Amino acid sequence: MIDRRLAQHIDVLLLLLVVAIVSMGITTVYSATYAQAQNQMSPLVWRQALWAAAGAVMMFALLLFDYRKLERHAYVIYLGILALLILVPVIGIDGGGSRRWIRFGFFALQPSELAKLGLIIALARFFHRDAARESYGLKELVVPVALCAVPAVLTLVQPDLGSAAVMGLIFASVVLIAGLRLRVIGVLVLAGAIGVFVAGQSLWSHLKPYQQKRILTFLNPEADPLGSGYHLIQSKIAVGSGMFWGKGFLHGTQNKLQFLPEQHTDFIFSVFAEEWGFVGCATLALLYAMLILRGLQIVSRAKDRFGALLAFGVVSMIFWQAFVNMSMTTGLLPVVGITLPFFSYGGSSMIALLLGVGLVLNVSMRRFTF
């Protein structure tokens, strides 16, 4: 049981923000999958609600344990998730041209979603144990780079470029907050620019054909409007046609006429934008911004370095996924298959994100313990 004094310090505002976004997401999944001709609701809505409920139960169960105990088991958790990633090519199931899931009875688990949390816990443990160091150079980053590279490469093999990219963004965010010398940042940026320029041709040849098309489509979607550019063009039309007030719930034509791809997953923001317009999008963006700012406030008030890094890693994961998804559906970034957190359909993503929120709540309510 949770100590009554601890329960009084649960961050209610953070919970309410998550509940609001999850509720809006389930409603949009309903709209995106609604069969208007048959006047019936898709079973995917019930599944999403069930996963949200299961994730909430796990989130509150996580509050029973002191987050500081995770530190001594951080690498065990990390290795366990790596084992799941290794099993994906062996016993995983195919879907959408990739192999990313492992079937456990009625539930298909996507280990790459849990890998993001595993990476955050491992990085928090490493930088907490090395707290005596005020800043880090290239030599000190060998271990954290390896911690990120292994799951990222295993995820790329599936292939899942989006999840691998999020891992890289989480790594960069945590390293920056842990303390990275400005000189090292400059060297890394310069080395990255040179590497992209020199090895660009070689890297391009190793990309999958659909990944090459996504990049070319981002640069010029109108070059192939009925082929590789079709999805992005339709997404931008949906977002734009919502105008200021939107077309109304269940009245989005791009969605109902099946012009939008992956309406309930990658492009769910386009469905929402068409129905609720600029006002709805601004409201959703504001909710995410409040969630991120509240999370950062918890980071600043954390009792110890491990808790601060843990909470910051989760906040950065939510931020980058929301930012990249909204940007790719509006044509500001290439389509890389990143879902909108708490919003897009997906059991593994919902559970992993709610577990992450559980970690942030855990850090918040235990800042008063000694």
Secondary structure by P-SEA (a helix, b strand, c coil): cccaaaaaaccaaaaaaaaaaaaaaaaaaaaaacccccccccaaaaaaaaaaaaaaaaaaaaacccccccccaaaaaaaaaaaaaaacccccccccccccccccccccccaaaaaaaaaaaaaaaaaaaaccccccccccaaaaaaaaaaaaaaaaaaccaaaaaaaaaaaaaaaaaacccaaaaaaaaaaaaaaaaaaaaaaaaaccaaaaaaaaaaacccccccccaaaaaaaaaaaaaaccccccccccccccccccccccccaaaaaaaaaccaaaaaaaaaaaaaaaaaaaaaaaacccaaaaaaaaaaaaaaaaaaaaaaaaaaccccccccccccccccaaaaaaaaaaaaaaaaaaaacccc
